[in-house]
Amino acid sequence: MVSGKNLIDKFAFISVYNKSKLNFLCKNLKYHKYKFISTGSTFKEIRSLGYKCIEISKITDFKEILDGRVKTLNPKVYGSILFKRDNLNHLKQFNDLKFPQIDIVIVNFYPFNKFIKSNDHEKIIEMIDIGGPSLVRAAGKNYKFVTTISSISEYSGLISNLNKNHSKTDLDFRKKVASNAFRTCYNYDNLISNWLS
């Protein structure tokens, strides 16, 4: 359970396969007073770097199942990302969840493209990311309020935008990275579709 005080804190959800520049990201987000929620190996890596982090299963009360195939597909997570911050009905329903408000979603996908040339069909199938694209799409849809980062190359831009806007992102930036996120999803799905064909 998250305390009432924590509900008004700023949270970034981070779940990344490629953990390059994770220390840079966490260091700068911590400077801007963001707290971290994460999953699995990303949670462990953030903790190993010396940062406090909440494991997603601790606040959803739902442990990972099916060897990690289901981790983040939870209504509390998506309610936190998708609720409209200027809609009183949404606010009431979200507050009833007693869940942290996620304002930044940082995800990069399983590297499907790196495995398709192998002969290990089962491994290729497991590299089809489900949770990552779902999170990115949800955050992208709600770009009016939520920032979605789907590439390591966007980390520096995120921090620059936070520096410029007193620890928040501006709407133009959120719209731009949302567009990038949907393009990333499109390219990813297209790659999978071509392989299956």
Secondary structure, 3 states (H helix, E strand, C coil): CCCCCHHHCEEEEEEECCCCCHHHHHHHHHHCCEEEEECHHHHHHHHHCCCCCEEHHHHHCCCCECCCCECCCCHHHHHHHHCCCCCHHHHHHHHHHCCCCEEEEEEECCCHHHCCCCCCHHHHHHCCCCHHHHHHHHHHHCCCCCEEECCHHHHHHHHHHHHHCCCCCCHHHHHHHHHHHHHHHHHHHHHHHHHHC
